[in-house]
Amino acid sequence: MNPPNFPRTRVELFCDGACLGNPGPGGWGYLLRVHTADGPREKEANGAEPATTNNRMELRAAIEGLGALARPCEVALYSDSQYVVKGIQSWLEGWKRKGWRKADGQPVINVELWQALDAQLRTHRVEAHWVRGHDGHAENERVDRLASDAAKSLG
């Protein structure tokens, strides 16, 4: 479900998660690139959790990046996580219709993070794009370093 129509700032969000062991110490990182009349502005951030999984960190990166936006935006989200991209593109609406259950009737894993991401998706108009990880994509490499550095700070 897309939020109502109104003028929006165009933003690119590059996000990634990392984990030293799975589970283990983990980190997330994002890069926001906001396009303005004066040219692009960038903001990056990262964070860490002591005992987590890679999928949780991938989700946290997207949630934190979208949460850093001060007002509703048009967002092109780039992630090397099929889990995040397919979740946004395909799975989320079905999970909500089924009371946060998967097709096999089992509860959605990381449901509290998916619900937090869903709340952000209701605020912003987000188009998710998958990028191949560790393949020379400059922004993906940058957020991978942010996430890895955060995880290493705990490891």
Secondary structure in CASP SS format (residue, H / E / C, confidence):
PFRMAT SS
TARGET T0000
AUTHOR 0000-0000-0000
METHOD secondary structure of the structure
MODEL  1
M C 1.00
N C 1.00
P C 1.00
P C 1.00
N C 1.00
F C 1.00
P C 1.00
R C 1.00
T E 1.00
R E 1.00
V E 1.00
E E 1.00
L E 1.00
F E 1.00
C E 1.00
D E 1.00
G E 1.00
A E 1.00
C E 1.00
L C 1.00
G C 1.00
N C 1.00
P C 1.00
G E 1.00
P E 1.00
G E 1.00
G E 1.00
W E 1.00
G E 1.00
Y E 1.00
L E 1.00
L E 1.00
R E 1.00
V E 1.00
H E 1.00
T E 1.00
A C 1.00
D C 1.00
G E 1.00
P E 1.00
R E 1.00
E E 1.00
K E 1.00
E E 1.00
A E 1.00
N E 1.00
G E 1.00
A E 1.00
E E 1.00
P E 1.00
A E 1.00
T E 1.00
T C 1.00
N H 1.00
N H 1.00
R H 1.00
M H 1.00
E H 1.00
L H 1.00
R H 1.00
A H 1.00
A H 1.00
I H 1.00
E H 1.00
G H 1.00
L H 1.00
G H 1.00
A C 1.00
L C 1.00
A C 1.00
R C 1.00
P C 1.00
C E 1.00
E E 1.00
V E 1.00
A E 1.00
L E 1.00
Y E 1.00
S E 1.00
D C 1.00
S C 1.00
Q H 1.00
Y H 1.00
V H 1.00
V H 1.00
K H 1.00
G H 1.00
I H 1.00
Q H 1.00
S H 1.00
W H 1.00
L H 1.00
E H 1.00
G H 1.00
W H 1.00
K H 1.00
R H 1.00
K C 1.00
G C 1.00
W C 1.00
R E 1.00
K C 1.00
A C 1.00
D C 1.00
G C 1.00
Q C 1.00
P E 1.00
V C 1.00
I C 1.00
N C 1.00
V H 1.00
E H 1.00
L H 1.00
W H 1.00
Q H 1.00
A H 1.00
L H 1.00
D H 1.00
A H 1.00
Q H 1.00
L H 1.00
R H 1.00
T H 1.00
H C 1.00
R E 1.00
V E 1.00
E E 1.00
A E 1.00
H E 1.00
W E 1.00
V C 1.00
R C 1.00
G C 1.00
H C 1.00
D C 1.00
G C 1.00
H C 1.00
A H 1.00
E H 1.00
N H 1.00
E H 1.00
R H 1.00
V H 1.00
D H 1.00
R H 1.00
L H 1.00
A H 1.00
S H 1.00
D H 1.00
A H 1.00
A H 1.00
K H 1.00
S C 1.00
L C 1.00
G C 1.00
END
